[in-house]
Amino acid sequence: MADRRVGVLSAHLSAPAATRSSDIVACPTVSLKKFTTTRARKPPTKWNGWGYEDTRLYLNQDGVAALSGTRYPHIFPARRIMPKFRGWVEDVLGIDIRNTSPANRTKPELPPPFVNKEFMDAISDCAESTFDDGARLDHAHGATCQEVFRLRYGSFDKYPDVVVFPSCHDDVEALVAAAVKHDVCIIPFGGGTSVSAALEIPERENRMVVSCDMKRMNHICWINHKTSLACVEAGAVGIDLQEALDAYGVTLGHEPDSSEFSTVGGWVATRASGMKKNAYGNIEDLVVNLKMVTPSGTFTKQASAPRSSTGPDLTHIALGSEGILGIITEVTFRISPTPAVQEYDSVLFPDFETGIACMHHLTREGAVPAALRLQDNMQFQFGQALSAESGSPMRASVIDKIKKYYVTQIKNFDPESMVVATIVYEGKSEQDVKSQKKALEKITAGYSGMHAGAENGLKGYFLTYMIAYMRDFGFEFNFMAESFETSVAWDAVVPMCESVKERIFVEAAARGVRGRPFVSCRLSQTYDT
Amino acid sequence: MADRRVGVLSAHLSAPAATRSSDIVACPTVSLKKFTTTRARKPPTKWNGWGYEDTRLYLNQDGVAALSGTRYPHIFPARRIMPKFRGWVEDVLGIDIRNTSPANRTKPELPPPFVNKEFMDAISDCAESTFDDGARLDHAHGATCQEVFRLRYGSFDKYPDVVVFPSCHDDVEALVAAAVKHDVCIIPFGGGTSVSAALEIPERENRMVVSCDMKRMNHICWINHKTSLACVEAGAVGIDLQEALDAYGVTLGHEPDSSEFSTVGGWVATRASGMKKNAYGNIEDLVVNLKMVTPSGTFTKQASAPRSSTGPDLTHIALGSEGILGIITEVTFRISPTPAVQEYDSVLFPDFETGIACMHHLTREGAVPAALRLQDNMQFQFGQALSAESGSPMRASVIDKIKKYYVTQIKNFDPESMVVATIVYEGKSEQDVKSQKKALEKITAGYSGMHAGAENGLKGYFLTYMIAYMRDFGFEFNFMAESFETSVAWDAVVPMCESVKERIFVEAAARGVRGRPFVSCRLSQTYDT
């Protein structure tokens, strides 16, 4: 018995080497749909900055901040301008709009690709490929400030030599087998929104570098309503997947800030977190099974059981592996019924510390909406500065709306220290959301929390999608911005924010950065820790 | 940047080799208490069967089933007898109480220990040890039917040669270092309730075998109320730990059926699940960090952060490793406030399929109490047969109490098919539990669910603690029993139960087992899958 048991445990630890996809037990499928996001439907993105090509924050001919294109219409009741923004960036960020730093007009010239002919011959049947310089440039980087800086003003040290587009799991198996056989380096590519340098080519790499773009593997393999599971190809993009799942009345509930561009495989490979993790969990809580093609075979668990206690779980090695162990091709997720009701909301607190204490209290009591994020005063003011031109009184800026006089004079909130928690409620019914609100308000009242309405809540989420567009706006005026995320214990939140700010000020001074850096903090709570 | 990143990821994957305990960053501790479970306080357990020595199911001088000792008093309002049980085992299980199979009176004779003198010399300073045959026997097995059978009627093929008792993490590091140096085999030992053969010594093992009993490492290292984390030594026993945490107003919420005996380290090493997983999660959801002493050093994460997305998570390799990779010495858990209100309850359904459908519905709607378990008809009747002698009308058997006539005649429930769901509610307040009940009843009503009261709920949990005592009762009469646990998708529950039953009938017939096997099923739901 003991020997058999040790065998079972060993098998768990050596699964990658043992399994190929043909061994996998198929899950019973209830519905099956091919949803495709064709190039024609997928709007083009910028080659040297964040996001859609048609969406750009700029100063219009009147010198007023405006957003090009037609996206995010719910934020713009009237014209697509933000009258307060320019003044705020000048006063608070110290940006001088005459001091411009425009990006290079043309793409850098790329060195000719290094081609491993045997490899290219071997894969000619299993994936389309391109040596196009534009494609090679697009696949050479992620979305950090440093990478966008290089796109705007310089070039990269290394570029992938070819970009390949597998269409299915078997293509990837063939690609990886050929890569092993002919000694080339593969870098998996999802939405290109990596902020961990996972797409950068290591300097010491001297094999042919192949960027494996997963975009064609964007299908839902199956949805099983009985087991509440769905299997999705790794190249599916967040918002496209959500749209497709919506049609079946289900949701994954994973909404990272990048969900307009990032992919299923990228979420798993980077252990992503999403805005609604309170309701649905982080990506590691949603993944039930996956397929990862490694140099020694495809790793997967033999069954997508809801839980297993028969040994170590190697799925947690794939989660967070950032492409260094293999290519994730399919992921099986728990799914949930689409919530019937979704509502935005917000609560004001007199200061950050009070807001944090309240967030901790809410978490301890389990009175936590699907999404709950606390913005510090800097970020709160930032959000106010982004207010669009109001099209109606209802759209007036939030401080006006909630009676500035009342907030600052009667409640004695200091505009220079007040903070806002933005909220998304999700529920099975109006009644459900109502009772969630009641539970929350009972606690926020104890922390001088002041209900601040849905618009302010919505604005918080708008800020999320705008943040990278604003970074690129800053680039135009010699201003650089970056965001960091981390996870700390509750009692470390305030000291950590203070330490990070201090360190940035010290480093900026030491490096001769002009002006005082603008540092703001946002807190998303997760577990009760 | 890419090189640095690959370095970070590699470090995650090679952590065991890199770290020793002296490198660990200490967590801020708010309270610190040494709680000890001395031998004097710990009641003795049986050497050849389940549980406490003073607790035994037997037929008294009147031939009536009775429970010895004074434990589980809340189940016995009057005398400690179960008048219906004997009739039930005779009629349903086909047990002939004249056909006895008493256990051996004496312990088996053990071969002399094989002693690696260099090892024993090396550890003389770091842990007490014993070559006592009684201790060697106690540490030679877990709690499977097969192991207890061997204890009662035979012997084991192999025994540990020595039992050692480390007192702290450093002791374990020294033990493991000595084991590596002198080539001995260590088997970690917690509560001895293993049902996966993890304590059995592999036949091919020819080194000295050392059972490492963790019982002295039963302290709470620290509790941090601010971060809602507690660090506990691996040898702490479930109920003792809960008692100690209670004093601080917090709970771990992990209650496996074995919690009277099993330990923290055992839970982690076996990926345990507990009765209240709906409220608190399974063990893998509760563990934030751990220390595991491996032959190449101590594995731990450098910080007990609430979450990390910086790479693969090797904690999931320790979880479920069943002692083959190292000895778990300390575990850091999330803790929760002790719930103010706890209530038992139960609901009857006309049949198993309806009960399952309702459980699935409850899970989908999130209307799930802390514990919710569905017993099939066989197990329901089993529970009824265990009813104690009633001391008051309130304690009458449940069918009487909830008006058998009403259930069977008006509601048309068939006593041969009806099933019961047993429930534990936990809440912050009476009001909280009340609203949980309301949400549950709204759904159960749609499945002909009938409220069946707290007593029946309590009985379900009594059954949990009694099950292994009853197995030993069966042994006395040539009757063998075992339980299996698994996790399947919702739509596989009924087919799997049927297949398992059928297979057992077929195998029993093929092996000439007398009588028809009694097979009953219980469903605990976890995720919505």
Interface residues (C-beta under 8 A of the other chain):
Chain A: M1 A2 D3 R4 R5 V6 L9 S10 H12 L13 P28 Q146 S196 A197 A198 E200 I201 P202 E203 R204 N224 K226 T227 S228 L229 T270 R271 A272 S273 N282 E284 V288 S304 A305 P306 R307 S308 S309 T310 G311 P312 D313 L314 T315 H316 I317 A318 L319 G320 S321 E322 I324 L325 R334 S336 P337 R364 E365 K428 S435 E485 S487 V488 A489 W490 D491 A492 T526 Y527 D528 T529
Chain B: M1 A2 D3 R4 R5 V6 L9 S10 H12 L13 P28 Q146 S196 A197 A198 E200 I201 P202 E203 R204 N224 K226 T227 S228 L229 T270 R271 A272 S273 N282 E284 V288 S304 A305 P306 R307 S308 S309 T310 G311 P312 D313 L314 T315 H316 I317 A318 L319 G320 S321 E322 I324 L325 R334 S336 P337 R364 E365 K428 S435 E485 S487 V488 A489 W490 D491 A492 T526 Y527 D528 T529
